[in-house]
Amino acid sequence: MSILSGKKILLGISGGIAAYKTANLVRLFIKAGADVKVVMTPASKDFVTPLTLSTLSKNPVYSTFFNEEEIVTQNGEQVKLNPQWNNHVELALWADFMVIAPATANTLSKMVNGNCDNLLIATYLSAKCPVYFAPAMDLDMYKHPSTIHSFNTLKMFGNIIIPAETGELASGLSGEGRMAEPENIVAFIENDILSNLPLKGKKVLITAGPTYEAIDPVRFIGNHSSGKMGFDIANSAKKYGAEVILITGPTNQKIDGVKLIRVVSGEEMYASCHHFFENVDVAICAAAVADYKPKFVAEQKIKKTDEAFTIELEKTKDILASLGKIKKNQFLIGFALETENEIENAKLKIQKKNLDLIVLNSLQDEGAGFGKSTNKVTFIDKNFFVEPKELKTKELVAEDIIQKVLSHYEKNS
């Protein structure tokens, strides 16, 4: 899955022949999972129509500060709609990223000097998000000192240039100045975002969900874990650029963009964790692994005959403790679900299992526990520093956990 999935991209189009390529650029952004809005200069509409871009983006296209009064038919009668202001500040604050492509020499100069004579420049000047620009012009214009000055000044402003490519130009000449192809623009932005994410290059192993321990071919011992907490942690780690390996027991949760390993039993989860653990930087064991399993598994369905039925149980392997024993430089996080003496029991687990951090859940807290969209946790680190958190959505708890990972690497960098 693309790092652009779920991102809001504001595409600014200025009046160069390369504007015809923006239809494909919008399509590629949409394909990557982004939400796209388009702002055009009036001149750009000579090269690509707002209707095309609106159809592809599934959003209105903006090109003027206000829409002229319009007469429409409603319930068989003609109704006059008042002029409507297009709020450039609102557009700018909506975006996670702004991309100006093509960026003509004229538009670049206006960006540098704040010459705010169209909606695109007004929106650019209001943008708080990262701004990418893809120059497009003839080779002599591209090499002109004024253009070089624009490039350098915009980079000094913090804007990011997507270098022009070499090829056939509208003038009939061949050389540098051709706007980067849409596929290359998308790849450039993806790579730039990834290269600046704090967990880029880190591998994170996460476990999630319950395990099912078979009694016979149709029955099992399990628990009520939905797996949501582990999946939310995986999504948060992925957002910060980590390569995520998610090992999950049976669950209906879904995720993209991670290496997903589905298992059923605690034994399968144990084997998968040990297969990957040596080569990861972080392990977060959020799965609710069964503590016991049937000592003997019936090959056929057990018939209901006697009034009472006894199953002999044996302990399952302690995945977290086993990882703690072989831990080298990995940052190891465990979860604890307690109903009494929570803090004391959690501290004992930190020592016994060689953890760097434990995330304590309590079933005593309303809104916490299995099957809920919220959780209330307490962080306890290996130095026994206790940090209680308020009730939050599991997505925000996941964010807090990944922030602990980020803090660990900041302290050790």
Secondary structure, 3 states (H helix, E strand, C coil): CCCCCCCEEEEEECCCHHHHHHHHHHHHHHHCCCEEEEEECHHHHHCCCHHHHHHHHCCCEECCCEECCEEEEECCEEEEECCEECCHHHHHHHCCEEEEEEECHHHHHHHHHCCCCCHHHHHHHHCCCCEEEEECCCHHHHHCHHHHHHHHHHHHCCCEECCCEEEECCCCCEEEEECCCHHHHHHHHHHHHHHCCCCCCCEEEEEECECCEECCCCCEECCCCCCHHHHHHHHHHHHCCCEEEEEECCCCCCCCCCEEEECCCHHHHHHHHHHHHCCCCEEEECCECCCEEECCCCCCCCCCCCCCCCCCEEECCCHHHHHHHHCCCCEEEEEEEECCCHHHHHHHHHHHHCCCEEEEEECCCCCCCCCCCEECEEEEECCCCEEECCCEEHHHHHHHHHHHHHHHHHHCC
